[in-house]
Amino acid sequence: MKDFKDNTRDRSDKEVIKRLLAYMKPYTKQLIVVFILMIISVLVQLLPSLMLGLTIDNVSSDAERSEKITYLIIVAVIFFVLMIGGNWIAYIQSMMLQKIGQQTVVKVREDVFQHIENLSIEQINELPVGKLVTRVTNDTNAISEMYTSVSVDLIKNILYLIGILVMIMVINIKMALIVIIAMPIVILASAIFRKYSRATYRQVRANVSEVNAYLSENLSGMKITQIFNQEDKKNQEFKQRNQDLRKSYLREILVFGIYRPSIYGISAVALVATLYIGYQNVVAGVMSAGFLYAFYNYVSDFFQPVQQIAEQFNTLQNAFASAEKIFDVLDTKPMIEDKKDAIEIESFTGSIEFKDVWFSYIPDEWILKGISFKVNPGDTVAFVGATGSGKTTILNLIVRNYDIQKGQILIDGIDIKDIKRSSLRKQIGQMLQDVFLFSGSIENNISLNNEDIPFQEIKAASEYVGAHTFIDKLPDGYKHVVLERGNNFSSGQRQLISFARAIVYKPSLMILDEATANIDSETEELIQASLEKMMNISTMLIVAHRLSTIQHSDKIIVMQKGEIKEMGSHQALLKEKGLYYKLYQLQYDETPNK
């Protein structure tokens, strides 16, 4: 079995960058324009220091006063034009990058969400919901910052550094050697920083996921925590995870805290050396004061981008760590995939056949052992048996939540592995014991926001299953707001809404998995008639704890330890006085009114 953990590995920066850049390929032309604007912006940044140096030399020269004033006016005008032009270029560049970055991140989020939807139920259950939420939100946000600002500023600063190197070499090649000598030290410090910062960022992202997963799980289970008075224990467990996250953040700060002062120390030494040698050159007449001023500014500016690169590199490592987590999800191959030649089906008659089906969740621990049975179109077949006998597993296999290891499952004589999953599931209506309602209105929950389903069909389906009775009494009727998980409705009401949801999609096969388990006796009587009507519109498979629900089934299959022990109608099985008879007697003794 291949899950998320199998794909967790340390990826090289080259691999991460290559995959991240692939998302920006559709915007190649816009990025070329941005790059050109970047070069222009760098040139605009480089000119002021040189112009100021020339101005100092001009002011201190023997030229006429009027010539000096004229020169100053020209320089002031050029400065003004550069300032306006530079800001305008920065605005255009920023807007283009933000647009490209946000569109790219939207695509990343969509890819992650769509990929998660295509994973099997088993794979999704293996990873806490909080971690999946972190991938789609927190991790994509980190990548968003990289796309919209960090990566571009990083390139711009590198171009700026190259431009400064060219300028100081033009001014004085010998003095430029001071900066060139410092470069290997800077590169070495950056390489060490890169190694340790990547490791700390990976740990930070892992701990953030742990905290989110823990929060998600415990907020969902808060009722159990309070019932069993476990608040203090849960609080201690959260504190431990919170402390782990704090420690990883402190390690990140420590790594960055060592790196930045190191770069600052190197820059300070270079600046002092520049002033000392430059002063000697000015005194000796080798260099003018204006060019020394320009050289000093360039050297000073050289180490500022280096420090900015450190900060950007810090954020970049965060983005890379997040990208690794996202790629872990995207690289997880779905356990259940459609064949390349899988077919679409518009509908099916409802004929179902299991041929010697064997299935296990864990290798060699068989849940189903050689199951064989046939369901005729329009029949209602019920599965009964003790917990763990394999009843629900059979229903999960029909909709391909899992794939069998041996045997065949046929619908209308077609192996379900030859049918596209979306096409198969579209024809099946499922009503489960644990009903999930989305936030929104009752109408939207029944139609699942499908605008192609008219309101009259929603209302008709609700009337059919008996849900209209209580919906019509609500202040807003079908527009009534459903709170998170449907907490403003009783278990029975939620179940009736799910019945209407299944009916409105007009399925060829109806599946009820303990769908009446949480319904009170009054509600059960209300839906019993609806169930009998549903038995006449499509094939129906039922797993039910209450035997009264399935007495009118065409066939009842009795399961025990993954095998079929008995098969027949309600009356026929009672006459055999076998396992079904014992189950019926046991339930009858516990509930004599039945």
N, C-alpha and C positions, 0 to 999 in steps of 0.2 A: 504494500500500500504506500502510495506516494503522497505525502502531505507537505504543509508549509515548512516544517522543520527540516525536511530532506533537502530543500532548496536554499536554506540559509547558509551562505558562505561569504568569505571575504572577496570582494571583487576589486580588481585593479582600477585605478583612476581612469585609465585609458578605456576600459570596458564601459564604465559608468558614463563617462563623457560622450562616448560614441552613441550610446543608447539615448541619452538626453538630447543630443544634437539631432537625432533622427526625428524627434518631435517638431523640430524647428525647420525641417527641410521644406515644408510648403511655403515658408516665408523667406526663402533664399533671396529674392529680389529686394524685399524690404530691408533685409539684414545688410545687403551690399550698400544700400543707400545710407543706413545707419553707420556703417564702417567708414564711408566717405566723410560723413558729417563728423565722425569722431576724429579723423585725421585733421580736418579743418579746425576743429575745436582745440586740438593739441597745438597746432601752429599758432592759434590766437593766444593760447596760454604762454607760449614760449617767447613771443615778441616783446611784451612789456619790459622784462629785465634788460634785454639788449638795448631797447630804446632809452630806458632810463640811464644806462651806462653811457650811451652816446650823448645824452643830454648833459650829464655831469661833465663830460669832456668838453662839450661845446661851451658850457657856461664858464668853465675854467680856462678857456682858450683866449687868445688875443683878438678874437673877432670883434667887429663893431657891435655896439649895444643894440642897435636896431636889428642887426642880423640875428643876434641872440634871441631877441623878443619874437622875431618872425619864426625862428626855429621852434621856440617854445609853443607858439600858437599852433604850428603845424603838428607838433607832437601831441598837444592837447586834443586836437581834432581827431587825429588817428586813434588816440586812446578812447575817445568817446565812441567812435565808429566801431572799434574792436569790442568795447563793452556791450553796446547794443546788439551788434552782430553775434557776439559770443553767447549772449543770453537767449537770443532768438533761436540760434542753432541748438542750444541745450534744450529749449522748450520742445522743438520739433523732434529732436532725438528722443527725449523722455516720453513724449506722447506715443511715438511709434513703438518704442520698446515696451511700454505698458500694455499697449494693445496686443502686440505679438505675444508677450509673456502671459497675459491673462487668457488669450485664446489657446495657447499651448497647454497651460495648466488645466483648463477646462477639458481638453482632450485627454490628459493624463487621468484626471478624476473619472471621466466616462469610461476609459479603458479598464481602470481598476474595478469600478463598480460592475461593469458588464462582465468582466472576467469572474468576479465573485459570484455573480448570478449563474454562471455556467458551471460552477463547481458542484460536485455532488453534495447531498445533505450530510453525508458522512464526513467529508472534508471540512465543511463549514462548521460542523459540530466540534471538530478537533481544536479549533482556535477560538478563544474567547471573543465575544462580540466587541468588547472594548478595544482589542488589538486591531480588528478589522476597521473599526471607526477611526482609529489613529492613522491607519494607512490612507484612508480616503480624505481625512481632514488635516490633521497636524502635519503629516509627512508631505502631502501635496502643497501645503502652505510654505513649508521650508523650501521646496523646489520652486515655488512661485517667486520667492524673494531672489533666488538665484537667477531665474530667467529675466526678471524685470529690472534688476539693479546690479547685483554683485558681479555676475559674469562680465557684463558690459563695462562696469567701472574697472574691473580687473584688467581687461584688454586696454582700456583707455589709459590706465596708469602705466602699463607696460610700454605703450606707445610713447607716453610722456617721458618715461625713463630713457628710452632710446633717443628721443629728441634732445634731451638734456645732454646725454653723452656726446652726441654730434656737436652741439653748441659749444661745450667746454673744450672739446678737442680742436675746434676751429679757433677758439680764443687763445688757448695755450696748451699744446699737446703735452708738455712736461708736467704741468700742474694737474692735468687730467689724469695722469698716472696714479695720483693719490686716490682718486675715486675708483679707478680700475683695480688697484691693489686691494681695496676694501671689498670689492665685489665677491671674490671667492669666500670670504668670511661670512658675508651676508647670505650667500647661497647655501653654505654649510649649515648655518643657523636655521635657515628656512627648511632645509631638508630634515633636520632633527625635529623641528617643530611639527612638520607635516606628518612624520611618523607617529608621534605621540598624540597629536590632536585628533587624528583619524580614529585611533583606538578609543580615546575618551568620548568622542562623539558617538561612536557605535554603542558604547555603554549607556550614554545618556538616552539615546533613542530607545534602547531596549528597556530601560527603567521607566521611561515615559509610558511605553506600551503596557508595562506591568501595572502601573498605577491606574491607567485608564481601564484596563481589563478588570482590575479589582473593584474599582468604583462601579463599573457597569453591572457586574455580577451582584454586588452587595446592595446597590440601590434597587435592583429588581427583586432581591430576596429580603428586603428590609422587614417585611411583615414577619417572616420566620425568625429573623434575628431578634425582633422585639418580643415575639411570643415566648421564645426560649431564653430570654434575658441574656443575650450574648453580646450586648453592646460593647462592654469593656474589652472582651476578647477581640472583637472585630476592630475596635479602635487601636489595640496594640498591633494587630497584624497590619493595619494601614500605616501606623507610625513606622514600622519596620521598612515597608516599601518606600515610604516618603523619605526616610533617612538614607536609604540606598540611592534614591534619586538625588538627594542633596549632596551626598558624597561624590557622585559622578559629576555633578555640576562644579563642585569645588576642585576636582581634579582638572576639569576643563579650564577653569579660571587660573589654576596654578601654572598649567602649561603655557597659556597665553601670557600670564604675568611674568614669566621668565623670558619669553621670546621678545616682547616689546621693549623692555629696558635694554636688552642686549643690542637690538638694532639702534636704539637711541644712543647707547654708549659708542657704538661704531661711528655713528653720524657725528657725534660731538668731537671725537678724535680727528675725523676727516676735516671738519670745519676749522678746528684750531690749526691744523697743519696747512690748510688753504690760506688762512689769514697770515700765518707766519711767513710762508714762502712768497705769497702774493705781496706782502708789505716789502719784503726784500727786493722783489722785482720792480715795484713802483719806485723805491728809493734809487735803484740802479738804473732806472729809466727804461727798463725792458718792457714794462707794462704800464698803461695809463690807469689812473684812479677809477675812471669810469668802467674800464674793462674788468678791474679787480672787483668792483661793486657787482657787475653783471655776473662774473664767475662765482662770487660768493653766493649770490642769490640762486644760481643754478644748482650749486652743490647743496645748499640748504634745501632747495625744492626737491632735489634728487632723493633725499632720505625721507621726506614726507610721504611721497607715494609708496615707498617701501613699507612704511608703517601702516599706511592705508591698505596695502596689499595684504599685510598680516591680518588686519581686521577682516578684510574681504575673504581671505583664505580661511579664516576662522568660521565665517558663515558658510563658505563654500563646502567645508568639511561637514558641516551640519546638513547641508543639502545632499551631499554625496551619501552620508549615512542614511538619510531618509530615503533617498533613491534606491539604495540597496534593499531596504525593507519593502519598498514598493515592487521592485523587481523580483523579490522572493515570492510575492503573491502572483505576479504576472507569469513567472516561470513555473508555477505549479500547474502541471498538466491535469485537466479534469479527469477523474477516474472513469467517468461515463461520457463517451463522445459519440456523435452520430457517424455512421459509416459514410464514406464519400458518395456512395450510390444510394443512400437512404431515401425512401420515398415519402411523399406527402399523401395524407389521406383526408378526404373531405368529411367522411363519416364512416361508421361501421355498424354492422347489424347488432353487435354485442356478443358474438360467439367467442368464448374464451376457452382455451385448453392448456392445461399444464401437462407436460410429458416428462415424467421421471426427473423432476426438478430437485436439484441439490443446491443448498446455499448455506454459507457461513459468513459471519462477520469477522471472525478470527480463523485463520487457516486451520483446517482439520477439526474445528469445533462446530459440527453441523447443527444448524438450526432447523433446516428442512431436509428430510431424508427420503428421496425418491417419491416426491408428491406427484400424483397424477389424478386429474379430474377434468370434467368438461362441463361448461355452462352454455346452455342453449340461448339463442337470442330472446330477449324479453323475460327470461327467467329471473327469479329472485333466489339467491343462494346465500345462506348464512353460515358463518364459521363460529364454532363454540369450542371451549376448552379452557384449561387452567392457564394462568399467567405464564408466559414463556413457552407456550406450546407451538407458536409460530403463526398465529392467526394474522396479526398486524403485518408481519413480515411478508405474507402472501400479497397483501394489498400494496405494500411498498414496492414489491417486485413488478407488479402490473404497470405501475406508472413510471418504472425505471428510476426510482430513487436509488436503487442498487441493481447491480447486474448479477445474474446467477453464475455459479461455477460449472454446473453440469445440467444437461437437459434442455428443454425448449418451452417457451411460453408463446402461444399463438393467439392472435386476435383475427377473426375472420380468415383463419388459415395462414396468416402472415406472421412470421417471427417478429416480435416487437423490436428486436435489434435491427431489423431492416426498415423500421419506420422512424422518421425524425421525431425526436423527443417532444419538440414543441407541438408538432402535429398530433402526436399520440395524446399528450396531456390536454390538448384543447378539446378533445372528445370525451374527457372524463371529468365528472363532477365529484369533488371530494368533500365530505362533511366529517370533521374530526372531533375528538373529545375536547381538545384544547383549542377553543375558538380564538382566533386573532382578529381583532377589529382595528382598522387604521383610524388615526385622527381625521376628522372630517364630518360629513353628514351621513345619515343612514342610507340615503340614496346613493351616495358615492361608494359606500362600503358594499352595497349590493351589486352595483354595476362595475365596481373597481375602476371608476372614472372613465369607463368606456362610453364615449359620447354617441356611439352608434346604437346603443340600447335605449330606446325611448322610455319615458317615464311610465307609460301605460303598461309596458311589459314588466317593469320593476314592481309596480303596484299589483299586477296580476299574479306574479310569482309570490309576492308577500301574502296575498289573499289565499293562494293555493296551499301554502304551508302553515297558515294561521298566524303569521307575524303581523298582518295588517290590523288585527284586533287591538294590540297594544300600541302600535305605531300611530294609529289614527287618534289615539287619546293624548298624544304628546302635544305640547304647545305649538311646535313648528312642524309636526308631522314628519314627513320623510326628510325635511331639511334640518331636523333636530341634530344638534352637535354631539358627536361621539367623542368622549374624552379618551385619553391615552389607554389603549388596550380595552376600551369599552367598559371602563370601571363604573360608569353611571347606569349600567344595565345589569340585570340578574343573569345568572348562568343560563337559565332557560331562554331568556330573551336573546342573548347573544347567539345561542344555538339556532334559534328560529331565523335570525338574520342570516346566519351562514347557510341555512337550508334554502332561503330565498336566493342567496348569492349563487348557489349551485344550480338551482332550477332555471334562473334567468339566462344562463348560457346554453340551455337546451342540450345537455350532454347525451351521448349515446350509451354511456355507462355511468351508473351512480355507485359511489363507494361511501359507506357509512362505517366509520371506525369508532365504536363505542360512542356514537353520536348522541345517544340518549342517556348516557351515564350520569350527567350532571343536571338532568331535568327532573323537576319535581313531579309528583303523581298527577297533579292537575294539568301541568303542561304536557305531560306524556299522553294523557288522554286527548289533548288538543291536537297533537301531531300524529297520533296513531292513525287517524283517518287519512291524514296527508301522506303518510308512508304507504298506506295501502293503495292510494291513488298513484303514487310515484312508481309503485311496482308495475303499473300498467303502461307506463310511457317509455321505459328503457330497462335494459338489463341492470340488475342491482346486486351488489355484493355487500353483505352486512357482517360486521363483527359486533356482537352485542352481549353485554353481561346479563341483561334482563331477557330471559327466554320468552317472556310474553310478547316481546317486540318481534320475534322471528317465527312465531307459531304458524303463520300463514305463508311461510317461504316455500318455494317449490322444492328446494333441496336444502338439507342441513348437513354440514360436514363437521364431524367431531374430531378435533385434533388432540394429540397427546405426545409430548416430547418430540415434536417435529414430524410426526407421522399421522396419516389418516387412519383412525380406528373404526369409525362408523360413517355411513352416508345414507341419507334417505329423507323422507318427509317426517314431519313432527309425529304424526300418529304411528307411522311405521317404526320409527326409532323407539317410541314408548313401548310398542308391542314386543320389541326385541329384549327389553329390560336389561340393556347393557349400560355403557358409560353415560350416554345421554339421559337415560332413565334415572340414573343415580343423581346426575346434575339437576334434573328437573325436580326430583323428589326433595333434594336438599334445599333448593330455592323455594319450593312450595311449603316445606316445613317452616322455613324462616319467615315466609310471608304468606300466611294462610289465606289472606284476602285475594291473592292472585289465583 
